[in-house]
Amino acid sequence: MKKHILCIGDSNTHGYCADPGDCADGGIRFNEDERWTCRLQKALGDDYLVTEEGLSGRTTSFEDPINENMAVLPYVYALLKSHEYVDLLVIMLGTNDSKQRMNTTPFVVAKGMERLVRKAMTVDCWAPGKKPNVLIIAPPPIGRGMESSDVADEMGKGAVETSQELARYYAATAELLGVHFLDAAFCEFNSVDFMHLTRRGHAQLAEKLAQLVPEYVK
């Protein structure tokens, strides 16, 4: 059986493209040659199966008062069981948790991630004889330009500051739980909303993960 890499995330995993000019198809979603999950699959080869579970607006454990069913925590058991066996669970969330209406802080967002990972680790979805294997990715911090973009009201005040501190808190969470951690701050985001990956950013993330995944899945 192939080694199964399950990727849970938000719009940056779903492949939302804020700049249609950056997308080969000119749409609002990067295609299968552009999204980091698909590029990772190609880089890893036929011995791996990379599954994307991306939902725009998704959070760790915080319910959005405007958009329903955004928190993945209540669904993580069913989600993991539907994709068993899982050899590595990759979680990249936190940007939407940083919205002003969520009323969070970097510490609280990290607690939401901790709660999600702890729940995932209890699910009997892991490959036979294998322990839970999780990689937490801190998404690229939101750029200051977001505050003067079209999504400024959607994200609200404080979102930039909260997102910029997530990597530090996520690193501590990963160490506490004994799981893997990656700070994706090296990935390029666009200059439209300053928080979604560009085509190049998707390629950068895929390239880095292609180096790490074989080390994490043996």
C-alpha positions in Angstrom: 0.0 0.0 0.0 1.2 3.5 -0.7 2.3 5.8 2.1 -0.6 8.1 2.7 -0.1 11.8 3.4 -3.3 13.6 4.4 -3.2 17.4 4.2 -5.8 19.4 6.2 -5.9 23.1 5.6 -7.8 26.2 4.6 -7.8 28.2 1.3 -4.0 27.8 0.9 -4.5 24.0 0.8 -7.6 24.3 -1.3 -5.6 26.4 -3.7 -7.4 29.7 -3.7 -5.8 32.2 -6.1 -6.4 35.9 -5.2 -4.7 37.0 -8.4 -6.2 35.3 -11.5 -3.2 36.6 -13.4 -1.0 34.3 -11.4 -3.1 31.2 -12.2 -2.5 29.3 -15.4 -6.3 28.9 -15.9 -7.1 32.5 -15.0 -9.5 31.3 -12.3 -9.8 31.6 -8.5 -8.1 28.2 -7.9 -4.7 27.0 -8.8 -4.9 23.9 -11.0 -3.4 20.4 -10.4 0.0 21.5 -11.8 0.2 24.4 -9.4 -1.2 23.5 -6.0 1.3 22.5 -3.4 -0.5 19.3 -2.6 -0.4 18.2 -6.2 3.1 19.3 -6.7 4.1 17.3 -3.6 2.4 14.2 -5.0 4.4 14.6 -8.3 7.7 15.1 -6.4 7.2 12.1 -4.1 6.2 9.7 -6.8 4.1 6.6 -7.0 5.0 5.2 -3.6 3.0 8.0 -2.0 -0.6 9.1 -2.0 -1.1 12.8 -1.1 -4.7 13.7 -0.3 -5.8 17.4 0.1 -8.5 18.4 2.5 -8.6 22.1 2.0 -11.6 24.3 2.9 -11.6 28.1 2.5 -12.2 29.8 5.9 -11.4 26.6 7.9 -10.1 27.0 11.5 -8.7 24.6 14.0 -11.3 24.5 16.7 -13.0 27.9 16.7 -16.5 28.2 15.3 -17.0 31.1 12.9 -20.0 33.2 14.0 -20.8 34.0 10.4 -19.8 30.9 8.4 -20.9 27.5 9.6 -18.9 24.3 10.0 -15.5 26.0 9.6 -13.8 24.4 12.7 -12.3 21.0 11.7 -12.2 19.7 15.3 -15.7 18.3 15.3 -15.1 16.5 12.0 -11.5 15.3 12.4 -12.5 11.8 13.6 -14.7 11.1 10.5 -12.2 12.8 8.2 -9.3 10.7 9.4 -11.3 7.5 9.4 -12.5 8.1 5.8 -8.9 8.3 4.7 -7.3 5.5 6.7 -4.6 4.3 6.8 -2.8 7.6 7.4 1.0 7.6 7.5 1.4 11.4 8.0 -1.1 14.0 8.9 -0.2 17.5 7.7 -2.1 20.4 9.3 -1.7 24.0 8.0 -4.2 26.2 9.8 -4.3 29.4 11.7 -4.9 32.3 9.3 -8.6 32.2 9.8 -8.3 31.7 13.5 -6.5 35.1 13.5 -9.6 37.0 12.4 -10.8 39.7 14.8 -14.3 38.1 15.1 -12.7 34.9 16.5 -11.5 36.9 19.5 -8.3 34.9 19.9 -4.6 35.6 20.6 -1.6 33.7 19.3 -1.5 31.7 22.5 -5.2 30.8 22.2 -4.9 29.8 18.5 -2.0 27.5 19.4 -4.2 26.0 22.1 -6.8 25.3 19.4 -4.1 23.6 17.3 -3.0 21.6 20.3 -6.6 20.4 20.9 -7.0 19.4 17.3 -3.7 17.5 17.2 -4.4 15.7 20.5 -7.8 14.6 19.1 -6.3 13.4 15.8 -3.7 11.4 17.7 -6.5 9.4 19.4 -8.1 8.3 16.2 -7.3 4.7 15.2 -6.5 5.7 11.6 -2.7 5.2 11.6 -0.9 2.5 9.6 -0.6 -0.8 11.4 2.2 -0.8 13.9 2.7 2.9 13.5 2.3 5.7 16.1 0.4 8.9 15.3 2.5 11.0 12.9 1.7 14.7 12.6 3.3 17.7 11.0 2.1 21.2 12.1 2.8 23.9 9.5 2.6 27.5 10.6 1.2 29.4 7.6 3.0 32.4 6.2 2.2 35.3 8.5 -0.3 37.9 7.0 1.4 40.8 5.5 0.8 44.4 6.7 -0.6 45.3 3.3 -3.7 43.2 4.1 -4.9 46.1 6.2 -5.4 48.3 3.2 -6.7 45.5 0.9 -10.2 44.4 0.0 -10.2 41.8 2.8 -9.3 44.2 5.6 -12.8 44.3 7.0 -13.1 40.5 6.7 -10.0 39.9 8.7 -10.4 42.8 11.1 -8.0 44.4 13.5 -5.2 42.4 15.1 -5.1 39.6 12.5 -1.7 40.6 11.3 -0.2 40.7 14.7 -1.8 37.4 15.7 -0.6 35.6 12.6 2.9 36.9 13.0 3.3 35.2 16.3 1.8 31.8 15.4 5.1 30.1 14.4 6.6 30.7 17.8 3.6 29.2 19.6 3.1 26.4 17.1 6.8 25.4 17.5 6.2 25.1 21.3 3.0 23.1 20.7 4.8 20.7 18.4 7.6 20.2 20.9 5.0 19.6 23.7 3.2 17.0 21.7 6.3 15.4 20.1 5.2 16.1 16.5 6.9 17.7 13.6 6.9 21.4 12.9 7.5 23.6 9.9 7.4 27.4 9.6 6.2 28.3 6.1 7.2 32.0 6.4 9.6 31.3 3.5 6.7 30.8 1.1 5.8 33.8 -1.2 2.3 35.3 -0.8 0.6 37.7 -3.2 0.4 41.5 -3.0 -3.4 41.5 -3.5 -4.5 40.3 -0.1 -1.1 39.5 1.4 -2.0 36.1 2.9 -2.6 33.7 0.0 0.2 31.8 -1.6 1.3 32.7 -5.1 2.0 30.0 -7.7 5.7 30.3 -6.7 4.7 30.0 -3.0 2.9 26.7 -3.7 6.0 25.5 -5.5 8.3 26.5 -2.6 6.1 24.7 0.0 5.9 21.6 -2.1 9.7 21.5 -2.7 10.4 21.8 1.1 7.9 19.1 2.0 9.3 16.8 -0.7 12.5 16.9 1.3 10.9 16.4 4.7 8.2 13.8 4.1 10.5 10.9 3.3 12.3 11.6 6.6 9.0 11.6 8.5 7.5 8.6 6.8 9.6 5.5 7.0 
